[in-house]
Amino acid sequence: MTARSLTATPDGIERINRALTEKKWSRDDLAKEGDCSRQPAVKFCSGKAVSKKLFVIFCEALALDWEEIAGLKTSAPITESAEPQADIDAIVRVVRQQVYADIHHRCGTMRVLDMEQPIGIGDIYTNVNILEKLSGRRRLGLNELLQDCDLENFDRFLLGQIRHERVPGLEAVERYDKLMILGKPGAGKTTFMKRLATLCNHGEFQAHRVPVFVTLKEFAEATGKPGLEAYIRQQWQACGMEDMAALTQVLKQGLALILLDGLDEVQETDHDRILQKIKDFTGQYRDCQFVMTCRIAAREYTFQHFTEVEVADFNEAQIAEFATKWFKVKQDPEKGKTFIQRLKDNRPIQELATNPLLLTLLCLVFGEANDFPVNRSELYKEGLDVLLKKWDTKRNIERDQIYKKLSLKRKEDLLSQLAFATFEKGDYFFKQSVVEQHILDYIRNLPGAQEDEEALQLDSEAVLKSIEAQHGLLVERAHNIYSFSHLTFQEYFTAKQITCPTAQLSLVLADLAQQVTEKRYREIFLLTVGMLPEADDLLVLMKQQVDFLLIDDSGLQTFISWIAQKAQSVSFTYLPAAVRAFYFDRDLCLPLPLASTLDHNLTRDISLNRTCALNLDRILTQALSIALSDKLSRARSLSHLFSGDLNRALLIAAKQAKTSDPKLQLKIEELNAQLPSYQQIDDHKQFHLEIDDPKQWWQWWTEQRLDWSGRLRQVMIEHCNIGYAWQFTEEQKEKLKRYYDANKLLVDCLKSDCYVTKATRQYIEDTLLLPMSEIEKYPVPGQH
């Protein structure tokens, strides 16, 4: 401590926190009094150094003597009325010391799923955000929920995200004396409660209180069915506490932080008893701080004095923070960076990572293989297994079966039918009545089902709430409006329904193949080919639909014919389909994802600028594209960039043509010589160009560019058979875009971890990006 800063004494910390409790202030409220950020207020409350100015302001705001809080002067003599407070402060200090080791042991680590060893809460914990308005109680319509969702181009990561303001979890606890925290399975409720307990245990949160952590399932099953006070007394006795009168004093003075975790985990037989004991206890010791957790939709609880809030899903920043900490603990921070990037490249998987439990699963899977499975359906199935059974099984929790005839297998079948029916209609959100009708239609056919329609309706309501509470696969996004918790799961169950073995499978696959150009079906195709025992039929159907896209357009068939002829005219060692994809990309100035997917060696050699016919064609196409660009006409200041790029491209092209076509080399050099002059600068052996006279360049650009571009185009056509000025209409451009995207989807499916015969694979690769006149020469596998 310096003369310019002050710290609170241990006694001062207790008085500070007691004053905050009396005023019902949070650290943020205190920060507002000091007109500063939250950090100084937190330091002040935990006994860390802050500036003298702020220290005094904070104390005055809390009606405290700053010199006494800092220990710079002796408190007033203890009067008769002050002695009880001094006594209780001493009791709290003793109790905190006694329970410290127990709280640290029970709450200081986490271990879930297949983790080989526990991880310290402080090492892995990511701050939780709270929604103060429950999502399921929002009075929103379907149109309002879909306001950010273009059915073709929506951001799946934001689908169903709550738009209400998020509040930091600690702030919410400070704000309310009695808090009920609701959340979906795996939302991080228990981890948050353990974090509260450890922070309080270390004096970093509500340091004037004693942390009490109760797992309600264990409390409900305790021998002798004790009340809460008796159960806490047993906990303290196990810690070595002998003076049990201290417990009553701490509770009466409101100096306990009571954390009641997992109300939903209490079995039906104990439900009413535990509910009453909690109500009695919270009513008797109302001055204590209470935080309780429960799954959303578990039961209709009525705790009149508790404020209900909801745990928000992780956002991208929280996902990155958790992953960074996880792999740092695993002593592999580089893998953490790779993990975060892989998530960004794979939005369906990133969507699952918004749930902390599933994010943990993803970290475990990625940690073993340094990547996600090629067959994503296997990853999604593992995630569903966690939510449907493993999460409860590993914690020895038995849930009440609302509808005894509905096994996990039946639930999966039901969800598959619901997913297929809603996805087919483009429904990502659906009314509760729609879901219940699907459930009712399903359960009425089960053996021994109710005959009475009213009884069936009640059963369907109960089943819906059971699936929501126990597994979190369906969630209430607004009042009486549901969706799957993740679009990824809706897609998975849709694909599962499609691949269900039936006599109608061929018709179902034929219907699916017709959606090959629909963007929202992309994941359905990728999942379906991975689930099918053999994907040949679907892939051939997809290929036929793709080829039919351009069949009636002679102009586009001519373009595709040129691509095939051009690819055939050059010598190469790459997959022929990849070369055709290369020229498709180049002539339409597209990136190279399709060529890269087909043959990585092609794009590797292109990126390394290796001498070959493909690279020469790429560079010449690039030069022509620069010369024809109209961007410079709108931004004269960019002339030095355009001129340098054009000159550099021609220099490289001439060098590439030197061995393959000397005449072409001479013509390129002649064209280059017609450009305004340049200086060739060797700056530390880093070659670059500078324009001698920018005005001269601009004059050339405005007066001679188009004629010069025409001469370049003619040279390219004559020597390389590239550079044609295809005059496509807007409708044709859109057709080509859909054709390209559909071919990319087809190739992605072919390259996924699906089972396909060699004959079908060869057929698709041989006929990819060919005109119909050529495709018809190849026999279709399986068809005679």
HELIX and SHEET records of a PDB file:
HELIX    1   1 PRO A   10  LYS A   23  1                                  14    
HELIX    2   2 ARG A   27  GLY A   34  1                                   8    
HELIX    3   3 ARG A   38  CYS A   45  1                                   8    
HELIX    4   4 LYS A   52  ALA A   61  1                                  10    
HELIX    5   5 TRP A   66  ILE A   69  1                                   4    
HELIX    6   6 GLU A   83  CYS A  107  1                                  25    
HELIX    7   7 ILE A  121  ILE A  124  1                                   4    
HELIX    8   8 SER A  135  ARG A  137  5                                   3    
HELIX    9   9 LEU A  142  LEU A  145  1                                   4    
HELIX   10  10 ARG A  156  LEU A  158  5                                   3    
HELIX   11  11 GLY A  169  ARG A  175  1                                   7    
HELIX   12  12 LYS A  189  ASN A  201  1                                  13    
HELIX   13  13 LEU A  216  ALA A  220  1                                   5    
HELIX   14  14 LEU A  228  ALA A  238  1                                  11    
HELIX   15  15 ALA A  245  LYS A  252  1                                   8    
HELIX   16  16 LEU A  263  GLU A  265  5                                   3    
HELIX   17  17 GLU A  268  GLN A  284  1                                  17    
HELIX   18  18 GLU A  316  VAL A  329  1                                  14    
HELIX   19  19 PRO A  333  ASP A  345  1                                  13    
HELIX   20  20 ARG A  347  LEU A  352  1                                   6    
HELIX   21  21 PRO A  356  ALA A  369  1                                  14    
HELIX   22  22 ARG A  376  ASP A  385  1                                  10    
HELIX   23  23 VAL A  386  LYS A  390  3                                   5    
HELIX   24  24 TRP A  391  THR A  393  1                                   3    
HELIX   25  25 LEU A  408  GLU A  424  1                                  17    
HELIX   26  26 GLN A  432  ILE A  443  1                                  12    
HELIX   27  27 GLU A  453  HIS A  471  1                                  19    
HELIX   28  28 LEU A  487  ILE A  498  1                                  12    
HELIX   29  29 LEU A  505  ALA A  513  1                                   9    
HELIX   30  30 LYS A  519  TYR A  521  5                                   3    
HELIX   31  31 ARG A  522  MET A  531  1                                  10    
HELIX   32  32 ASP A  536  PHE A  548  1                                  13    
HELIX   33  33 SER A  554  SER A  569  1                                  16    
HELIX   34  34 PRO A  576  ASP A  587  1                                  12    
HELIX   35  35 PRO A  593  LEU A  598  1                                   6    
HELIX   36  36 HIS A  600  SER A  607  1                                   8    
HELIX   37  37 ALA A  613  LEU A  628  1                                  16    
HELIX   38  38 LYS A  631  ARG A  634  1                                   4    
HELIX   39  39 ARG A  636  LEU A  638  5                                   3    
HELIX   40  40 SER A  639  SER A  660  1                                  22    
HELIX   41  41 PRO A  662  ALA A  673  1                                  12    
HELIX   42  42 PRO A  694  GLU A  703  1                                  10    
HELIX   43  43 ARG A  705  CYS A  720  1                                  16    
HELIX   44  44 GLU A  730  LYS A  751  1                                  22    
HELIX   45  45 LYS A  758  THR A  767  1                                  10    
HELIX   46  46 MET A  772  ILE A  775  1                                   4    
SHEET    1   A 2 SER A   5  LEU A   6  0                                        
SHEET    2   A 2 VAL A  50  SER A  51 -1                                        
SHEET    1   B 2 THR A 109  MET A 110  0                                        
SHEET    2   B 2 ILE A 119  GLY A 120 -1                                        
SHEET    1   C 7 ARG A 166  PRO A 168  0                                        
SHEET    2   C 7 ASN A 129  LEU A 131 -1                                        
SHEET    3   C 7 THR A 307  VAL A 311 -1                                        
SHEET    4   C 7 LYS A 178  GLY A 183  1                                        
SHEET    5   C 7 GLN A 289  ARG A 295  1                                        
SHEET    6   C 7 ALA A 256  ASP A 261  1                                        
SHEET    7   C 7 VAL A 210  THR A 215  1                                        
SHEET    1   D 3 PHE A 430  LYS A 431  0                                        
SHEET    2   D 3 ILE A 481  PHE A 484 -1                                        
SHEET    3   D 3 LEU A 474  ALA A 478 -1                                        
SHEET    1   E 2 TYR A 678  ASP A 683  0                                        
SHEET    2   E 2 GLN A 686  ILE A 691 -1                                        
END                                                                             
